[in-house]
Every structure is written in structure tokens, then in C-alpha cells.
Amino acid sequence: MVNQTNMLQLQDDSGQVDIKPAKPKFASDFRTFVYNRNEGKYLGRTPLSWVKVILFYCVFYLLLCGFTFAMWRVFMSSYIDGMTTPRRLLHDSVIGANPAITMRPTGVDYPDYLNIESSSTSDLFSDEVATFLKPYNRHAQDQEQINCGQLSDHQLDRSNESCFVDMSAWEHCKQSDGFGYTLNQPAPCIFLKLNRVHAVHKICRDFDISISFQIFNWVPEFYTSTKELPEDMPTELNEHISELIGIQGELNKIWVSCEGVTEIDKRNLGEVKYIPEKGFPGYYYPFVNAKGYLSPLVAVQLVNLTRNVEVRIKCRAWAKNLNYDSNKEGIYMKFRILIH
């Protein structure tokens, strides 16, 4: 017996009957899924079932939000004091207390390789330096910044005042001169800064990730006599510091030196100028998250670098509490430069 509701009978001219299944009623099935009158279900569930599901997820997400908020409160109360001061500082922190020296500009293909081979690469390096110096130019007229060089340490309120970085007398290390990145008379300026704690973390055997963190509350220890100067300090810098012994305030600096890695590099490097001076003034430290704070800069100008020869240069910051290791990054920095 054929079910007339589920089968469709067709009769052709020969009198034979062809029985085919009827097409499913999608619209009717969808309406039944949305609301099943016989079983009292909406979208496949009874109202009581929907109430249970909604109540479960409301409680679940409420507990999840409460747990997240509780963990956030524990973190804020344990590690951050007043939202601006980290609780663990310097040697008590994971990142330690050894600042790093960094440079601008950086290379195109490799960060430590400056290859000045055409006017386009010269413009590229010049534009990168100009972008890097924008905050310094923007704050040049900022009344919140003060000339710290005219004040003593006890007159500075480091929590509310930041020191002005004067770039008005930086000779040829200016944007009008292309920061020295010109092919006709090249004298490139490398801008150094020292305001971060540096760490290198090994992810796997062949890959390291380099991370820099903003330093907080690090105070440099200055050299005060020739007896304190390290034996491996460059002779030129050693003599310069020795001449300043006894002059009040002149030794309160984190000194900087840049020289060739090998004797051949030193000959090809030529004259090196430090603008405005051979170090970072001590009154910029410690960094305490003051409003408008900008890291001090030293422009290292390579006046007569030998062309068409790759020169390897190492730069280092000098202070009594800067730990030095020639095999590690940080206060010791190497880069290569080639001018065609």
C-alpha cells in the first residue's frame, strides 16, 4: 500500500504508473524548527531548556569577569604604585639595571648596516632621522621643559619637570644639511641615546629576540678621578676626562666613545666629532616618568669616512655602574657603514 502523502503517482501514455517520492517541504520544516506546536519547542528547545542555557552562560561569564577583575586588582596592588611607578626596580626586576646604548638611523636590510649607495638611500636615512627627532623639535617651545644645565640637582623636581634637549647648535647634524647623509660631501651623523634597559631572550637555538624596556630610577655613578678610569677606555676619552678633573659639574656625565673595531677600521674611520659633547649630561637621570621627558642625545659625526670601504664601528657608554661585556649587546654596540 502506497502512502499518498509521501509518494507522487505519475501515469504516462502507456498506462504505466511511475511512483516517485514527493519533494521535501523545506519551508514547512523550517517553520517547524522555529516553532514546533506539537512539542512546544522554539529553535529546537523548550522554553525551560532555553532558560537553563541562558542562566548557565550568564553565571559563567559573570564568574569569568569577576576572576579577571580580581587578578587585575592583585597585579595593580602588587606591582604598580600610583599607575606610574613600577614596584620592582633595577636589580629587583626581571630586566635588571644595565642600560643599553642604541642608535638612529638603522639599516634598511639589517639594523646594524648603513649602506649609503645612492641619493634614494641617503634620503631614506635622512627621513628616518627627521622622524626620530620630531618629538625633540615639537618640545623645543614647550614651556614645561626647563634648562637643567643652569640648575643644581637640589633645584630639580624630577617628578614634575623634564629637561630640555637643546639642538640649536648641533652644527652640521641638522635637517637642513641632510644630517650629513649626502653623496657629494658625506659626513653622516649617528644619533645615540641611553635610556633603556636591554635584554636578549633566546626563543630557540637559532633565534633570539631583542627587547628594550624603559629604564626607571637608574642613577649613573660618575668617574671623579683618573684612578677610577678603566684601563680599556680609549686614550682620547681618557685624556679628555683627565683635563676636566677639578672642574665643577663637568664630570657628571655618562661618557660615550666610538672607534673602529680593528686597526684597519680605525684608519678608515677618520675623524669623529661628538655633538654637543662626548657624553650624556647626568641631570637627565634618573628617569621617573616625568611629563614630557625626552632621552638625551649625542650625535656622532663621521667627518671623513673612507669611501667604498665597509667600516666596522663600536660605540660604548662609560660610567662606574655600567657593566661591560664585549661579547654581549647593551652598553656596547657595533654597526657597519659603507659610503659609495
Secondary structure as GFF3:
##gff-version 3
##sequence-region A 1 340
A	DSSP	beta_strand	7	11	.	.	.	ID=ss1
A	DSSP	beta_strand	17	21	.	.	.	ID=ss2
A	DSSP	alpha_helix	26	34	.	.	.	ID=ss3
A	DSSP	beta_strand	35	36	.	.	.	ID=ss4
A	DSSP	beta_strand	41	42	.	.	.	ID=ss5
A	DSSP	alpha_helix	47	79	.	.	.	ID=ss6
A	DSSP	beta_strand	80	81	.	.	.	ID=ss7
A	DSSP	beta_strand	85	86	.	.	.	ID=ss8
A	DSSP	three_ten_helix	90	92	.	.	.	ID=ss9
A	DSSP	beta_strand	99	104	.	.	.	ID=ss10
A	DSSP	beta_strand	113	116	.	.	.	ID=ss11
A	DSSP	alpha_helix	119	132	.	.	.	ID=ss12
A	DSSP	alpha_helix	134	138	.	.	.	ID=ss13
A	DSSP	three_ten_helix	139	141	.	.	.	ID=ss14
A	DSSP	beta_strand	145	146	.	.	.	ID=ss15
A	DSSP	three_ten_helix	148	150	.	.	.	ID=ss16
A	DSSP	three_ten_helix	153	155	.	.	.	ID=ss17
A	DSSP	beta_strand	162	163	.	.	.	ID=ss18
A	DSSP	three_ten_helix	175	180	.	.	.	ID=ss19
A	DSSP	beta_strand	189	204	.	.	.	ID=ss20
A	DSSP	beta_strand	207	214	.	.	.	ID=ss21
A	DSSP	three_ten_helix	226	228	.	.	.	ID=ss22
A	DSSP	alpha_helix	235	244	.	.	.	ID=ss23
A	DSSP	beta_strand	253	260	.	.	.	ID=ss24
A	DSSP	alpha_helix	263	269	.	.	.	ID=ss25
A	DSSP	beta_strand	272	275	.	.	.	ID=ss26
A	DSSP	beta_strand	279	281	.	.	.	ID=ss27
A	DSSP	three_ten_helix	282	284	.	.	.	ID=ss28
A	DSSP	beta_strand	297	302	.	.	.	ID=ss29
A	DSSP	beta_strand	311	318	.	.	.	ID=ss30
A	DSSP	beta_strand	332	339	.	.	.	ID=ss31
###
